């Protein structure tokens, strides 16, 4: 009777270890897939100096122009027509540009989470 309980205990421990290992593997794979799929192809553009009615640096993703808030990037990303991969969070705010020109431009603002240069 004691041998059956010991054997059952060993099998239970083994099953729990295998289940924990399997769930860890799935979790790691899921996180890798999320990270790999959140980067989008983008294009950095210089829309002019905001001090003279420009809109500053923007990123174009899928034909949509986004205005990053708190643009705190290294100078290597501040180049017009630079191709990048970007992960960002959509915000509920907008940037208004070109107050005095023909037509006001309003772009949705984003918070950049990750940005990397694309190989050309």
N, CA, C and O atoms as a Tinker XYZ file with bonds, in Angstrom:
   480  protein
     1  N      0.820000   -1.194000    0.000000    73     2
     2  CA     0.000000    0.000000    0.000000    64     1     3
     3  C      0.863000    1.258000    0.000000    63     2     4     5
     4  O      0.565000    2.210000   -0.721000    81     3
     5  N      1.920000    1.273000    0.793000    73     3     6
     6  CA     2.819000    2.428000    0.829000    64     5     7
     7  C      3.536000    2.572000   -0.508000    63     6     8     9
     8  O      3.762000    3.689000   -0.974000    81     7
     9  N      3.894000    1.450000   -1.127000    73     7    10
    10  CA     4.582000    1.496000   -2.432000    64     9    11
    11  C      3.682000    2.121000   -3.493000    63    10    12    13
    12  O      4.162000    2.868000   -4.346000    81    11
    13  N      2.383000    1.826000   -3.452000    73    11    14
    14  CA     1.450000    2.401000   -4.418000    64    13    15
    15  C      1.363000    3.919000   -4.238000    63    14    16    17
    16  O      1.318000    4.665000   -5.216000    81    15
    17  N      1.339000    4.368000   -2.981000    73    15    18
    18  CA     1.264000    5.801000   -2.711000    64    17    19
    19  C      2.536000    6.514000   -3.166000    63    18    20    21
    20  O      2.474000    7.611000   -3.721000    81    19
    21  N      3.703000    5.880000   -2.925000    73    19    22
    22  CA     4.977000    6.470000   -3.350000    64    21    23
    23  C      5.030000    6.546000   -4.869000    63    22    24    25
    24  O      5.441000    7.558000   -5.437000    81    23
    25  N      4.610000    5.459000   -5.524000    73    23    26
    26  CA     4.617000    5.428000   -6.993000    64    25    27
    27  C      3.661000    6.493000   -7.546000    63    26    28    29
    28  O      4.000000    7.202000   -8.493000    81    27
    29  N      2.467000    6.602000   -6.954000    73    27    30
    30  CA     1.498000    7.608000   -7.383000    64    29    31
    31  C      2.040000    9.017000   -7.164000    63    30    32    33
    32  O      1.843000    9.895000   -8.005000    81    31
    33  N      2.719000    9.239000   -6.044000    73    31    34
    34  CA     3.320000   10.536000   -5.757000    64    33    35
    35  C      4.377000   10.888000   -6.800000    63    34    36    37
    36  O      4.413000   12.019000   -7.285000    81    35
    37  N      5.244000    9.924000   -7.152000    73    35    38
    38  CA     6.291000   10.156000   -8.149000    64    37    39
    39  C      5.682000   10.493000   -9.507000    63    38    40    41
    40  O      6.157000   11.397000  -10.194000    81    39
    41  N      4.650000    9.782000   -9.889000    73    39    42
    42  CA     3.992000   10.038000  -11.181000    64    41    43
    43  C      3.355000   11.431000  -11.167000    63    42    44    45
    44  O      3.445000   12.163000  -12.153000    81    43
    45  N      2.719000   11.794000  -10.066000    73    43    46
    46  CA     2.089000   13.111000   -9.955000    64    45    47
    47  C      3.132000   14.226000  -10.070000    63    46    48    49
    48  O      2.916000   15.211000  -10.776000    81    47
    49  N      4.251000   14.070000   -9.382000    73    47    50
    50  CA     5.320000   15.062000   -9.446000    64    49    51
    51  C      5.849000   15.176000  -10.869000    63    50    52    53
    52  O      6.062000   16.283000  -11.364000    81    51
    53  N      6.063000   14.046000  -11.531000    73    51    54
    54  CA     6.562000   14.043000  -12.905000    64    53    55
    55  C      5.590000   14.753000  -13.846000    63    54    56    57
    56  O      6.009000   15.535000  -14.699000    81    55
    57  N      4.300000   14.482000  -13.694000    73    55    58
    58  CA     3.287000   15.127000  -14.535000    64    57    59
    59  C      3.280000   16.640000  -14.301000    63    58    60    61
    60  O      3.188000   17.412000  -15.255000    81    59
    61  N      3.376000   17.061000  -13.059000    73    59    62
    62  CA     3.392000   18.494000  -12.753000    64    61    63
    63  C      4.629000   19.173000  -13.331000    63    62    64    65
    64  O      4.537000   20.284000  -13.852000    81    63
    65  N      5.771000   18.524000  -13.245000    73    63    66
    66  CA     7.002000   19.088000  -13.810000    64    65    67
    67  C      6.876000   19.221000  -15.317000    63    66    68    69
    68  O      7.223000   20.259000  -15.880000    81    67
    69  N      6.381000   18.177000  -15.977000    73    67    70
    70  CA     6.212000   18.228000  -17.434000    64    69    71
    71  C      5.200000   19.296000  -17.842000    63    70    72    73
    72  O      5.418000   20.016000  -18.817000    81    71
    73  N      4.107000   19.403000  -17.111000    73    71    74
    74  CA     3.092000   20.417000  -17.422000    64    73    75
    75  C      3.668000   21.820000  -17.251000    63    74    76    77
    76  O      3.412000   22.696000  -18.077000    81    75
    77  N      4.438000   22.043000  -16.195000    73    75    78
    78  CA     5.067000   23.345000  -15.981000    64    77    79
    79  C      6.059000   23.687000  -17.072000    63    78    80    81
    80  O      6.113000   24.826000  -17.538000    81    79
    81  N      6.851000   22.694000  -17.483000    73    79    82
    82  CA     7.827000   22.922000  -18.558000    64    81    83
    83  C      7.118000   23.242000  -19.858000    63    82    84    85
    84  O      7.530000   24.147000  -20.584000    81    83
    85  N      6.059000   22.512000  -20.158000    73    83    86
    86  CA     5.329000   22.723000  -21.400000    64    85    87
    87  C      4.694000   24.110000  -21.430000    63    86    88    89
    88  O      4.738000   24.791000  -22.455000    81    87
    89  N      4.102000   24.531000  -20.309000    73    87    90
    90  CA     3.477000   25.857000  -20.279000    64    89    91
    91  C      4.523000   26.959000  -20.395000    63    90    92    93
    92  O      4.248000   28.001000  -20.989000    81    91
    93  N      5.718000   26.754000  -19.840000    73    91    94
    94  CA     6.797000   27.740000  -19.974000    64    93    95
    95  C      7.233000   27.872000  -21.421000    63    94    96    97
    96  O      7.481000   28.975000  -21.908000    81    95
    97  N      7.324000   26.736000  -22.107000    73    95    98
    98  CA     7.719000   26.759000  -23.517000    64    97    99
    99  C      6.662000   27.500000  -24.331000    63    98   100   101
   100  O      7.001000   28.337000  -25.168000    81    99
   101  N      5.389000   27.201000  -24.094000    73    99   102
   102  CA     4.317000   27.886000  -24.826000    64   101   103
   103  C      4.327000   29.378000  -24.554000    63   102   104   105
   104  O      4.147000   30.181000  -25.469000    81   103
   105  N      4.535000   29.749000  -23.309000    73   103   106
   106  CA     4.553000   31.164000  -22.938000    64   105   107
   107  C      5.692000   31.884000  -23.651000    63   106   108   109
   108  O      5.496000   32.972000  -24.193000    81   107
   109  N      6.870000   31.290000  -23.654000    73   107   110
   110  CA     8.020000   31.910000  -24.325000    64   109   111
   111  C      7.765000   32.052000  -25.812000    63   110   112   113
   112  O      8.077000   33.088000  -26.399000    81   111
   113  N      7.208000   31.036000  -26.421000    73   111   114
   114  CA     6.930000   31.093000  -27.856000    64   113   115
   115  C      5.889000   32.167000  -28.151000    63   114   116   117
   116  O      6.014000   32.908000  -29.126000    81   115
   117  N      4.872000   32.246000  -27.314000    73   115   118
   118  CA     3.831000   33.251000  -27.509000    64   117   119
   119  C      4.401000   34.652000  -27.402000    63   118   120   121
   120  O      4.059000   35.510000  -28.216000    81   119
   121  N      5.268000   34.916000  -26.416000    73   119   122
   122  CA     5.886000   36.232000  -26.269000    64   121   123
   123  C      6.762000   36.549000  -27.462000    63   122   124   125
   124  O      6.771000   37.691000  -27.924000    81   123
   125  N      7.502000   35.574000  -27.979000    73   123   126
   126  CA     8.348000   35.805000  -29.145000    64   125   127
   127  C      7.511000   36.164000  -30.351000    63   126   128   129
   128  O      7.875000   37.052000  -31.121000    81   127
   129  N      6.392000   35.482000  -30.520000    73   127   130
   130  CA     5.524000   35.789000  -31.648000    64   129   131
   131  C      4.933000   37.184000  -31.524000    63   130   132   133
   132  O      4.851000   37.913000  -32.513000    81   131
   133  N      4.521000   37.564000  -30.315000    73   131   134
   134  CA     3.982000   38.909000  -30.128000    64   133   135
   135  C      5.018000   39.956000  -30.475000    63   134   136   137
   136  O      4.708000   40.925000  -31.167000    81   135
   137  N      6.244000   39.780000  -30.007000    73   135   138
   138  CA     7.291000   40.758000  -30.276000    64   137   139
   139  C      7.601000   40.822000  -31.763000    63   138   140   141
   140  O      7.840000   41.900000  -32.307000    81   139
   141  N      7.597000   39.679000  -32.415000    73   139   142
   142  CA     7.955000   39.642000  -33.831000    64   141   143
   143  C      6.875000   40.278000  -34.701000    63   142   144   145
   144  O      7.185000   40.825000  -35.759000    81   143
   145  N      5.628000   40.217000  -34.282000    73   143   146
   146  CA     4.560000   40.703000  -35.140000    64   145   147
   147  C      4.137000   42.142000  -34.839000    63   146   148   149
   148  O      3.345000   42.708000  -35.593000    81   147
   149  N      4.637000   42.746000  -33.772000    73   147   150
   150  CA     4.196000   44.103000  -33.463000    64   149   151
   151  C      4.997000   45.166000  -34.205000    63   150   152   153
   152  O      4.533000   46.301000  -34.321000    81   151
   153  N      6.174000   44.841000  -34.706000    73   151   154
   154  CA     6.955000   45.823000  -35.458000    64   153   155
   155  C      6.343000   46.000000  -36.843000    63   154   156   157
   156  O      6.059000   45.030000  -37.545000    81   155
   157  N      6.150000   47.250000  -37.214000    73   155   158
   158  CA     5.579000   47.559000  -38.531000    64   157   159
   159  C      6.594000   48.349000  -39.343000    63   158   160   161
   160  O      7.426000   49.065000  -38.785000    81   159
   161  N      6.521000   48.215000  -40.652000    73   159   162
   162  CA     7.396000   48.995000  -41.522000    64   161   163
   163  C      6.919000   50.442000  -41.532000    63   162   164   165
   164  O      5.729000   50.718000  -41.683000    81   163
   165  N      7.862000   51.352000  -41.369000    73   163   166
   166  CA     7.517000   52.763000  -41.364000    64   165   167
   167  C      8.548000   53.593000  -42.098000    63   166   168   169
   168  O      9.618000   53.102000  -42.458000    81   167
   169  N      8.220000   54.840000  -42.313000    73   167   170
   170  CA     9.097000   55.784000  -42.996000    64   169   171
   171  C      9.123000   57.077000  -42.190000    63   170   172   173
   172  O      8.085000   57.704000  -41.979000    81   171
   173  N     10.307000   57.471000  -41.741000    73   171   174
   174  CA    10.468000   58.719000  -40.988000    64   173   175
   175  C     10.519000   59.869000  -41.984000    63   174   176   177
   176  O     11.252000   59.811000  -42.971000    81   175
   177  N      9.740000   60.916000  -41.721000    73   175   178
   178  CA     9.739000   62.081000  -42.609000    64   177   179
   179  C      9.878000   63.355000  -41.786000    63   178   180   181
   180  O      9.397000   63.439000  -40.656000    81   179
   181  N     10.537000   64.333000  -42.370000    73   179   182
   182  CA    10.681000   65.652000  -41.758000    64   181   183
   183  C      9.633000   66.566000  -42.381000    63   182   184   185
   184  O      9.747000   66.938000  -43.549000    81   183
   185  N      8.622000   66.926000  -41.613000    73   183   186
   186  CA     7.546000   67.777000  -42.105000    64   185   187
   187  C      7.759000   69.232000  -41.721000    63   186   188   189
   188  O      6.797000   69.993000  -41.617000    81   187
   189  N      8.986000   69.617000  -41.514000    73   187   190
   190  CA     9.312000   71.024000  -41.282000    64   189   191
   191  C      9.362000   71.393000  -39.811000    63   190   192   193
   192  O      8.811000   70.708000  -38.949000    81   191
   193  N     10.040000   72.495000  -39.559000    73   191   194
   194  CA    10.241000   72.995000  -38.203000    64   193   195
   195  C      8.910000   73.465000  -37.607000    63   194   196   197
   196  O      8.241000   74.316000  -38.193000    81   195
   197  N      8.519000   72.921000  -36.449000    73   195   198
   198  CA     7.260000   73.357000  -35.824000    64   197   199
   199  C      7.248000   74.842000  -35.466000    63   198   200   201
   200  O      6.176000   75.438000  -35.359000    81   199
   201  N      8.413000   75.444000  -35.280000    73   199   202
   202  CA     8.475000   76.867000  -34.931000    64   201   203
   203  C      7.991000   77.754000  -36.080000    63   202   204   205
   204  O      7.612000   78.904000  -35.859000    81   203
   205  N      8.004000   77.229000  -37.290000    73   203   206
   206  CA     7.536000   78.002000  -38.450000    64   205   207
   207  C      6.407000   77.258000  -39.165000    63   206   208   209
   208  O      6.385000   77.170000  -40.393000    81   207
   209  N      5.473000   76.727000  -38.378000    73   207   210
   210  CA     4.267000   76.044000  -38.872000    64   209   211
   211  C      4.501000   74.682000  -39.505000    63   210   212   213
   212  O      3.616000   74.164000  -40.187000    81   211
   213  N      5.662000   74.093000  -39.296000    73   211   214
   214  CA     5.868000   72.720000  -39.751000    64   213   215
   215  C      5.307000   71.759000  -38.718000    63   214   216   217
   216  O      4.773000   72.178000  -37.691000    81   215
   217  N      5.430000   70.482000  -38.993000    73   215   218
   218  CA     4.881000   69.492000  -38.067000    64   217   219
   219  C      5.979000   68.659000  -37.407000    63   218   220   221
   220  O      5.688000   67.763000  -36.614000    81   219
   221  N      7.225000   68.950000  -37.729000    73   219   222
   222  CA     8.324000   68.201000  -37.125000    64   221   223
   223  C      8.470000   66.817000  -37.733000    63   222   224   225
   224  O      8.074000   66.576000  -38.873000    81   223
   225  N      9.046000   65.912000  -36.953000    73   223   226
   226  CA     9.270000   64.546000  -37.418000    64   225   227
   227  C      7.992000   63.729000  -37.301000    63   226   228   229
   228  O      7.319000   63.762000  -36.271000    81   227
   229  N      7.662000   63.003000  -38.350000    73   227   230
   230  CA     6.500000   62.118000  -38.357000    64   229   231
   231  C      6.937000   60.741000  -38.851000    63   230   232   233
   232  O      8.023000   60.583000  -39.408000    81   231
   233  N      6.090000   59.767000  -38.640000    73   231   234
   234  CA     6.344000   58.421000  -39.156000    64   233   235
   235  C      5.120000   57.991000  -39.951000    63   234   236   237
   236  O      3.988000   58.087000  -39.477000    81   235
   237  N      5.363000   57.519000  -41.157000    73   235   238
   238  CA     4.275000   57.050000  -42.016000    64   237   239
   239  C      4.255000   55.522000  -41.959000    63   238   240   241
   240  O      5.253000   54.864000  -42.254000    81   239
   241  N      3.095000   54.969000  -41.573000    73   239   242
   242  CA     2.903000   53.520000  -41.506000    64   241   243
   243  C      1.619000   53.196000  -42.259000    63   242   244   245
   244  O      0.553000   53.717000  -41.931000    81   243
   245  N      1.722000   52.340000  -43.261000    73   243   246
   246  CA     0.545000   51.944000  -44.063000    64   245   247
   247  C     -0.239000   53.159000  -44.558000    63   246   248   249
   248  O     -1.460000   53.213000  -44.416000    81   247
   249  N      0.453000   54.116000  -45.128000    73   247   250
   250  CA    -0.149000   55.328000  -45.704000    64   249   251
   251  C     -0.833000   56.240000  -44.678000    63   250   252   253
   252  O     -1.575000   57.144000  -45.062000    81   251
   253  N     -0.598000   56.018000  -43.397000    73   251   254
   254  CA    -1.129000   56.898000  -42.353000    64   253   255
   255  C      0.032000   57.657000  -41.728000    63   254   256   257
   256  O      1.053000   57.069000  -41.367000    81   255
   257  N     -0.136000   58.960000  -41.605000    73   255   258
   258  CA     0.906000   59.806000  -41.010000    64   257   259
   259  C      0.642000   59.912000  -39.517000    63   258   260   261
   260  O     -0.440000   60.313000  -39.088000    81   259
   261  N      1.661000   59.542000  -38.726000    73   259   262
   262  CA     1.570000   59.613000  -37.271000    64   261   263
   263  C      2.579000   60.627000  -36.749000    63   262   264   265
   264  O      3.686000   60.750000  -37.275000    81   263
   265  N      2.181000   61.349000  -35.708000    73   263   266
   266  CA     3.067000   62.322000  -35.066000    64   265   267
   267  C      3.495000   61.761000  -33.711000    63   266   268   269
   268  O      2.689000   61.695000  -32.783000    81   267
   269  N      4.766000   61.357000  -33.596000    73   267   270
   270  CA     5.225000   60.828000  -32.307000    64   269   271
   271  C      5.294000   61.931000  -31.253000    63   270   272   273
   272  O      5.735000   63.044000  -31.538000    81   271
   273  N      4.859000   61.619000  -30.046000    73   271   274
   274  CA     4.995000   62.565000  -28.942000    64   273   275
   275  C      6.340000   62.332000  -28.285000    63   274   276   277
   276  O      6.886000   61.230000  -28.323000    81   275
   277  N      6.860000   63.376000  -27.689000    73   275   278
   278  CA     8.144000   63.287000  -26.988000    64   277   279
   279  C      9.191000   62.548000  -27.827000    63   278   280   281
   280  O      9.703000   61.498000  -27.439000    81   279
   281  N      9.480000   63.120000  -28.961000    73   279   282
   282  CA    10.434000   62.509000  -29.894000    64   281   283
   283  C     11.815000   62.533000  -29.266000    63   282   284   285
   284  O     12.553000   63.507000  -29.418000    81   283
   285  N     12.163000   61.477000  -28.568000    73   283   286
   286  CA    13.454000   61.395000  -27.894000    64   285   287
   287  C     14.263000   60.275000  -28.536000    63   286   288   289
   288  O     14.494000   59.235000  -27.920000    81   287
   289  N     14.683000   60.487000  -29.750000    73   287   290
   290  CA    15.437000   59.473000  -30.473000    64   289   291
   291  C     16.852000   59.946000  -30.721000    63   290   292   293
   292  O     17.149000   61.140000  -30.724000    81   291
   293  N     17.705000   58.975000  -30.927000    73   291   294
   294  CA    19.067000   59.322000  -31.300000    64   293   295
   295  C     19.039000   60.006000  -32.662000    63   294   296   297
   296  O     18.103000   59.818000  -33.440000    81   295
   297  N     20.048000   60.784000  -32.940000    73   295   298
   298  CA    20.104000   61.501000  -34.211000    64   297   299
   299  C     20.050000   60.566000  -35.415000    63   298   300   301
   300  O     19.625000   60.972000  -36.496000    81   299
   301  N     20.481000   59.311000  -35.234000    73   299   302
   302  CA    20.501000   58.394000  -36.376000    64   301   303
   303  C     19.097000   58.118000  -36.919000    63   302   304   305
   304  O     18.960000   57.672000  -38.058000    81   303
   305  N     18.052000   58.374000  -36.124000    73   303   306
   306  CA    16.676000   58.181000  -36.599000    64   305   307
   307  C     16.057000   59.459000  -37.147000    63   306   308   309
   308  O     14.979000   59.413000  -37.738000    81   307
   309  N     16.711000   60.586000  -36.963000    73   307   310
   310  CA    16.185000   61.868000  -37.431000    64   309   311
   311  C     16.738000   62.189000  -38.812000    63   310   312   313
   312  O     17.462000   63.167000  -38.999000    81   311
   313  N     16.378000   61.341000  -39.777000    73   311   314
   314  CA    16.794000   61.530000  -41.172000    64   313   315
   315  C     15.571000   61.369000  -42.053000    63   314   316   317
   316  O     14.830000   60.393000  -41.935000    81   315
   317  N     15.365000   62.333000  -42.935000    73   315   318
   318  CA    14.203000   62.299000  -43.811000    64   317   319
   319  C     14.253000   61.070000  -44.716000    63   318   320   321
   320  O     15.305000   60.730000  -45.257000    81   319
   321  N     13.119000   60.414000  -44.873000    73   319   322
   322  CA    12.935000   59.229000  -45.714000    64   321   323
   323  C     13.683000   57.997000  -45.196000    63   322   324   325
   324  O     14.015000   57.104000  -45.976000    81   323
   325  N     13.949000   57.943000  -43.894000    73   323   326
   326  CA    14.613000   56.791000  -43.292000    64   325   327
   327  C     13.587000   55.670000  -43.118000    63   326   328   329
   328  O     12.521000   55.875000  -42.538000    81   327
   329  N     13.924000   54.482000  -43.628000    73   327   330
   330  CA    13.047000   53.321000  -43.490000    64   329   331
   331  C     13.327000   52.658000  -42.148000    63   330   332   333
   332  O     14.476000   52.389000  -41.796000    81   331
   333  N     12.234000   52.395000  -41.392000    73   331   334
   334  CA    12.378000   51.844000  -40.043000    64   333   335
   335  C     11.336000   50.754000  -39.801000    63   334   336   337
   336  O     10.363000   50.611000  -40.541000    81   335
   337  N     11.581000   49.993000  -38.735000    73   335   338
   338  CA    10.558000   49.144000  -38.129000    64   337   339
   339  C     10.176000   49.848000  -36.839000    63   338   340   341
   340  O     11.040000   50.300000  -36.088000    81   339
   341  N      8.888000   49.938000  -36.589000    73   339   342
   342  CA     8.447000   50.687000  -35.408000    64   341   343
   343  C      7.311000   49.945000  -34.708000    63   342   344   345
   344  O      6.429000   49.367000  -35.343000    81   343
   345  N      7.365000   49.982000  -33.392000    73   343   346
   346  CA     6.274000   49.498000  -32.565000    64   345   347
   347  C      5.789000   50.711000  -31.777000    63   346   348   349
   348  O      6.598000   51.426000  -31.185000    81   347
   349  N      4.496000   50.948000  -31.765000    73   347   350
   350  CA     3.991000   52.167000  -31.151000    64   349   351
   351  C      2.643000   51.916000  -30.502000    63   350   352   353
   352  O      1.979000   50.907000  -30.743000    81   351
   353  N      2.270000   52.873000  -29.673000    73   351   354
   354  CA     0.973000   52.844000  -29.000000    64   353   355
   355  C      0.168000   54.031000  -29.503000    63   354   356   357
   356  O      0.633000   55.170000  -29.445000    81   355
   357  N     -1.032000   53.772000  -29.993000    73   355   358
   358  CA    -1.913000   54.855000  -30.434000    64   357   359
   359  C     -2.415000   55.637000  -29.231000    63   358   360   361
   360  O     -2.822000   55.058000  -28.224000    81   359
   361  N     -2.382000   56.951000  -29.347000    73   359   362
   362  CA    -2.882000   57.819000  -28.290000    64   361   363
   363  C     -4.206000   58.439000  -28.733000    63   362   364   365
   364  O     -4.597000   58.316000  -29.894000    81   363
   365  N     -4.873000   59.087000  -27.833000    73   363   366
   366  CA    -6.148000   59.718000  -28.164000    64   365   367
   367  C     -5.985000   61.180000  -28.560000    63   366   368   369
   368  O     -6.975000   61.884000  -28.765000    81   367
   369  N     -4.742000   61.640000  -28.670000    73   367   370
   370  CA    -4.474000   63.048000  -28.991000    64   369   371
   371  C     -4.045000   63.196000  -30.447000    63   370   372   373
   372  O     -3.709000   62.223000  -31.123000    81   371
   373  N     -4.067000   64.446000  -30.908000    73   371   374
   374  CA    -3.710000   64.757000  -32.292000    64   373   375
   375  C     -2.764000   65.943000  -32.315000    63   374   376   377
   376  O     -2.769000   66.766000  -31.400000    81   375
   377  N     -1.947000   66.032000  -33.364000    73   375   378
   378  CA    -1.066000   67.183000  -33.551000    64   377   379
   379  C     -1.622000   68.029000  -34.697000    63   378   380   381
   380  O     -1.857000   67.540000  -35.802000    81   379
   381  N     -1.822000   69.301000  -34.399000    73   379   382
   382  CA    -2.293000   70.250000  -35.414000    64   381   383
   383  C     -1.099000   70.964000  -36.011000    63   382   384   385
   384  O     -0.241000   71.464000  -35.284000    81   383
   385  N     -1.037000   71.013000  -37.326000    73   383   386
   386  CA     0.084000   71.663000  -38.010000    64   385   387
   387  C     -0.434000   72.617000  -39.081000    63   386   388   389
   388  O     -1.589000   72.538000  -39.500000    81   387
   389  N      0.429000   73.507000  -39.506000    73   387   390
   390  CA     0.131000   74.411000  -40.616000    64   389   391
   391  C     -1.076000   75.300000  -40.310000    63   390   392   393
   392  O     -2.064000   75.308000  -41.045000    81   391
   393  N     -0.972000   76.039000  -39.219000    73   391   394
   394  CA    -2.080000   76.888000  -38.802000    64   393   395
   395  C     -2.425000   77.971000  -39.815000    63   394   396   397
   396  O     -3.598000   78.317000  -39.964000    81   395
   397  N     -1.430000   78.518000  -40.518000    73   395   398
   398  CA    -1.685000   79.677000  -41.381000    64   397   399
   399  C     -1.698000   79.338000  -42.860000    63   398   400   401
   400  O     -2.045000   80.189000  -43.680000    81   399
   401  N     -1.334000   78.137000  -43.215000    73   399   402
   402  CA    -1.265000   77.767000  -44.634000    64   401   403
   403  C     -2.618000   77.370000  -45.189000    63   402   404   405
   404  O     -3.640000   77.454000  -44.507000    81   403
   405  N     -2.604000   76.934000  -46.445000    73   403   406
   406  CA    -3.861000   76.518000  -47.085000    64   405   407
   407  C     -4.276000   75.134000  -46.585000    63   406   408   409
   408  O     -3.837000   74.123000  -47.133000    81   407
   409  N     -5.085000   75.082000  -45.590000    73   407   410
   410  CA    -5.547000   73.794000  -45.059000    64   409   411
   411  C     -4.784000   73.381000  -43.821000    63   410   412   413
   412  O     -3.554000   73.328000  -43.820000    81   411
   413  N     -5.513000   73.094000  -42.784000    73   411   414
   414  CA    -4.923000   72.681000  -41.521000    64   413   415
   415  C     -4.706000   71.166000  -41.570000    63   414   416   417
   416  O     -5.564000   70.430000  -42.058000    81   415
   417  N     -3.568000   70.705000  -41.067000    73   415   418
   418  CA    -3.260000   69.280000  -41.067000    64   417   419
   419  C     -3.302000   68.762000  -39.631000    63   418   420   421
   420  O     -2.701000   69.352000  -38.733000    81   419
   421  N     -4.009000   67.667000  -39.425000    73   419   422
   422  CA    -4.144000   67.060000  -38.110000    64   421   423
   423  C     -3.703000   65.603000  -38.220000    63   422   424   425
   424  O     -4.216000   64.850000  -39.047000    81   423
   425  N     -2.743000   65.215000  -37.373000    73   423   426
   426  CA    -2.205000   63.858000  -37.412000    64   425   427
   427  C     -2.370000   63.198000  -36.046000    63   426   428   429
   428  O     -2.153000   63.836000  -35.017000    81   427
   429  N     -2.758000   61.911000  -36.036000    73   427   430
   430  CA    -2.864000   61.211000  -34.751000    64   429   431
   431  C     -1.488000   61.061000  -34.107000    63   430   432   433
   432  O     -0.492000   60.814000  -34.788000    81   431
   433  N     -1.449000   61.214000  -32.785000    73   431   434
   434  CA    -0.183000   61.092000  -32.066000    64   433   435
   435  C      0.011000   59.653000  -31.582000    63   434   436   437
   436  O     -0.945000   58.946000  -31.262000    81   435
   437  N      1.287000   59.246000  -31.542000    73   435   438
   438  CA     1.649000   57.913000  -31.072000    64   437   439
   439  C      2.798000   58.017000  -30.084000    63   438   440   441
   440  O      3.556000   58.986000  -30.090000    81   439
   441  N      2.913000   57.007000  -29.238000    73   439   442
   442  CA     4.069000   56.871000  -28.359000    64   441   443
   443  C      4.922000   55.748000  -28.941000    63   442   444   445
   444  O      4.451000   54.619000  -29.087000    81   443
   445  N      6.157000   56.052000  -29.267000    73   443   446
   446  CA     7.045000   55.040000  -29.842000    64   445   447
   447  C      7.556000   54.134000  -28.730000    63   446   448   449
   448  O      8.115000   54.606000  -27.740000    81   447
   449  N      7.358000   52.824000  -28.901000    73   447   450
   450  CA     7.830000   51.847000  -27.931000    64   449   451
   451  C      9.188000   51.283000  -28.359000    63   450   452   453
   452  O     10.086000   51.119000  -27.533000    81   451
   453  N      9.331000   50.989000  -29.653000    73   451   454
   454  CA    10.587000   50.468000  -30.204000    64   453   455
   455  C     10.734000   50.995000  -31.618000    63   454   456   457
   456  O      9.755000   51.115000  -32.354000    81   455
   457  N     11.953000   51.304000  -31.986000    73   455   458
   458  CA    12.231000   51.702000  -33.367000    64   457   459
   459  C     13.600000   51.160000  -33.765000    63   458   460   461
   460  O     14.570000   51.245000  -33.013000    81   459
   461  N     13.645000   50.595000  -34.985000    73   459   462
   462  CA    14.882000   50.020000  -35.505000    64   461   463
   463  C     15.011000   50.379000  -36.971000    63   462   464   465
   464  O     14.011000   50.496000  -37.679000    81   463
   465  N     16.240000   50.554000  -37.427000    73   463   466
   466  CA    16.449000   50.839000  -38.842000    64   465   467
   467  C     16.223000   49.568000  -39.669000    63   466   468   469
   468  O     16.571000   48.463000  -39.253000    81   467
   469  N     15.632000   49.758000  -40.844000    73   467   470
   470  CA    15.465000   48.641000  -41.788000    64   469   471
   471  C     16.687000   48.554000  -42.668000    63   470   472   473
   472  O     17.276000   49.578000  -43.015000    81   471
   473  N     17.073000   47.366000  -43.029000    73   471   474
   474  CA    18.150000   47.184000  -43.997000    64   473   475
   475  C     17.612000   47.537000  -45.367000    63   474   476   477
   476  O     16.504000   47.140000  -45.726000    81   475
   477  N     18.379000   48.272000  -46.123000    73   475   478
   478  CA    17.924000   48.717000  -47.445000    64   477   479
   479  C     18.211000   47.670000  -48.488000    63   478   480
   480  O     17.898000   47.868000  -49.663000    81   479
